[in-house]
Amino acid sequence: MTESTRTAAPLTKDTIVDAALVIVERETMEALSMRRVARELGRAPMSLYRHVGDIDELTELVMARLIADVNPIDHAEDWRRTLRDAAVQVRRVFVRYPGIVEVAMASGIRTDTMLQVLNTIMGAFLTAGLTPEQAVQAHRVLFSTILGDTLMQRSADEVLGATPEAQRTFMDQLTSAADERFPNLRAVAGVWPDVDGDQVFAFAIDRVLDGIAALAAEG
């Protein structure tokens, strides 16, 4: 996109948030600033302040847009499906936009959309048969699983390279180095490189849901 094309585009709150999201996805939340967004749009920084008050307001607008992408469907009695869908959607946003987790927790942003997501998730826990206290604990476990997976994915991307090929090469090198001194590694060497992040996440979430079902069955 040329400078003249960017300058010709109308400047609105939505276009500012759009540009901010491009920066967050391409870099991180830490890179976000009014000056950085202005440069992305080909505008003078002061022109943004007619639409967005400051960086704090812009951060809230960005978070609200991202949270709006998480819209788990309440599948009524099928609480496992509700929680699985919610987990997949939350993880997708966390992985795509590095750093938003820390910003959300630090800023204390609470929108109606965020509250609706939490309401749906809590409803699924209660439908499963958990007590209110157990539902709160299960929520912590579920989100710890999502956050842990997100951090693992981010670390793998940073250290090994973001492409599946680069990560597979690393796993091939690791497993091929396992000789007879490491029989357990040799036993899994043939399948380890083929297990991708989505499979691992699905496995982890299903095990969490199995645990919730078992806890609810205890009464």
C-alpha positions in Angstrom: 0.0 0.0 0.0 1.4 3.4 -1.0 1.7 6.4 1.2 -0.8 8.3 -0.9 -3.3 5.4 -0.8 -3.1 5.2 3.0 -3.4 8.9 3.4 -6.5 9.0 1.2 -8.3 6.4 3.4 -10.8 8.0 5.8 -9.6 8.1 9.4 -12.1 6.7 11.8 -12.0 4.9 15.1 -12.5 1.6 13.2 -9.6 2.2 10.8 -7.4 3.1 13.8 -8.3 -0.2 15.5 -7.8 -2.1 12.3 -4.2 -0.7 12.0 -3.5 -1.4 15.7 -4.6 -5.0 15.1 -2.2 -5.3 12.2 0.7 -4.2 14.4 -0.3 -6.5 17.3 -0.5 -9.5 15.0 2.7 -8.7 13.1 4.7 -7.7 16.2 3.3 -7.7 19.7 1.1 -5.7 22.0 4.2 -4.1 23.4 4.9 -2.5 20.0 1.5 -0.7 20.1 1.6 3.1 20.5 -0.3 6.0 19.0 2.8 7.1 17.1 3.3 3.5 15.7 -0.4 3.4 14.6 -0.1 6.8 13.0 2.9 5.6 11.0 1.0 2.5 9.9 -1.8 4.7 8.6 0.5 7.3 7.1 -1.0 10.0 9.3 0.3 12.6 11.8 0.1 11.2 15.3 -2.1 14.1 16.5 -4.8 13.3 13.9 -5.6 10.1 15.8 -6.5 11.9 19.0 -9.7 13.3 17.4 -11.0 9.7 17.3 -9.2 7.9 20.2 -8.3 9.7 23.4 -5.0 8.0 24.3 -3.2 4.7 24.2 -5.2 3.3 27.1 -8.5 3.9 25.2 -6.9 2.3 22.1 -5.8 -0.7 24.1 -9.4 -1.1 25.4 -10.8 -0.9 21.8 -8.3 -3.5 20.6 -9.1 -5.8 23.4 -12.8 -5.4 22.9 -12.4 -6.3 19.2 -10.4 -9.4 20.0 -12.8 -10.5 22.7 -15.6 -10.1 20.2 -13.9 -12.9 18.1 -14.5 -15.3 21.0 -18.2 -16.2 20.8 -18.7 -19.7 22.2 -22.1 -21.2 21.5 -24.0 -22.5 24.5 -24.8 -26.1 23.4 -27.2 -26.5 26.3 -26.7 -29.9 27.8 -23.7 -30.7 25.7 -21.4 -28.9 28.1 -18.2 -30.6 26.7 -18.9 -29.2 23.3 -19.5 -25.7 24.7 -16.2 -25.8 26.7 -14.2 -27.3 23.8 -15.5 -24.7 21.4 -14.7 -21.9 23.9 -11.2 -23.2 24.5 -10.4 -23.4 20.8 -11.6 -19.9 20.1 -9.7 -18.4 23.0 -6.5 -20.2 22.0 -6.8 -19.0 18.4 -6.9 -15.4 19.5 -4.1 -15.8 22.0 -1.8 -17.5 19.5 -2.6 -15.0 16.7 -2.1 -11.9 18.8 1.0 -12.4 21.1 0.9 -10.5 24.4 -2.8 -9.8 24.7 -3.1 -12.1 27.7 -0.8 -10.0 29.8 -2.5 -6.8 28.7 -5.9 -8.1 29.5 -4.9 -9.3 32.9 -3.0 -6.2 33.7 -5.6 -3.7 32.4 -8.6 -5.2 34.1 -10.7 -4.6 31.0 -14.2 -6.0 31.5 -16.6 -5.7 28.6 -20.1 -7.1 28.3 -18.7 -9.4 25.6 -16.0 -10.7 28.0 -18.6 -11.2 30.7 -20.9 -13.1 28.3 -18.0 -15.5 27.4 -17.3 -16.1 31.1 -21.0 -16.6 31.7 -21.3 -19.2 29.0 -18.2 -21.1 30.3 -19.4 -21.0 33.9 -22.9 -22.2 32.7 -21.2 -25.2 31.1 -19.4 -26.1 34.3 -22.6 -25.9 36.3 -24.5 -27.9 33.7 -21.8 -30.6 34.0 -22.7 -30.9 37.6 -20.0 -29.0 39.4 -20.6 -27.0 42.5 -20.0 -23.2 42.2 -16.7 -23.6 44.0 -15.6 -26.4 41.7 -16.7 -24.4 38.6 -14.4 -21.5 39.6 -11.5 -24.0 40.1 -12.3 -25.7 36.8 -12.2 -22.4 35.1 -8.7 -21.7 36.4 -7.6 -25.2 35.2 -9.1 -24.7 31.8 -7.5 -21.3 31.2 -4.2 -22.4 32.7 -4.2 -25.2 30.0 -4.9 -22.7 27.3 -2.3 -20.2 28.5 0.3 -23.0 28.9 -0.3 -24.2 25.4 -0.1 -20.6 24.1 3.2 -20.0 25.8 4.6 -23.2 24.5 3.6 -22.4 21.0 5.1 -18.9 21.2 8.3 -20.3 22.6 8.6 -22.9 19.9 8.0 -20.2 17.2 10.6 -17.9 18.7 13.3 -20.6 19.3 12.7 -23.1 16.5 11.1 -21.0 13.9 7.4 -20.4 13.2 7.1 -22.9 10.3 6.0 -26.5 10.8 9.0 -27.6 8.8 11.5 -25.9 11.1 9.9 -27.5 14.2 9.7 -30.9 12.6 13.4 -30.7 11.7 14.1 -30.0 15.4 12.1 -33.0 16.5 13.7 -35.2 13.9 17.1 -34.2 15.2 16.1 -34.8 18.8 14.6 -38.3 18.3 17.4 -39.4 15.9 19.9 -38.7 18.6 18.3 -41.2 21.0 20.4 -44.4 20.9 20.1 -47.6 23.0 20.7 -45.7 26.2 17.3 -44.0 25.8 14.9 -46.8 25.1 11.8 -44.8 26.0 12.7 -42.0 23.6 13.4 -44.6 20.9 9.9 -46.1 21.5 8.2 -42.8 20.6 10.7 -41.5 18.1 8.7 -42.7 15.1 5.5 -40.7 16.0 6.8 -37.7 18.0 7.6 -35.5 14.9 4.2 -36.0 13.5 2.2 -34.8 16.5 1.4 -31.2 15.9 0.3 -28.4 18.3 -3.4 -28.6 17.4 -3.4 -32.4 18.3 -1.7 -31.8 21.6 -4.1 -29.0 22.5 -7.2 -31.1 21.7 -5.7 -34.0 23.7 -5.1 -31.7 26.7 -8.6 -30.1 26.6 -10.2 -33.5 26.4 -8.3 -34.7 29.4 -9.4 -31.6 31.3 -13.0 -32.3 30.3 -12.6 -36.0 31.3 -11.5 -34.8 34.8 -14.5 -32.5 35.1 -16.9 -35.3 34.2 -15.2 -37.6 36.7 -15.4 -34.9 39.4 -19.1 -34.3 38.7 -19.8 -38.0 38.8 -18.5 -38.2 42.4 -21.4 -36.0 43.4 
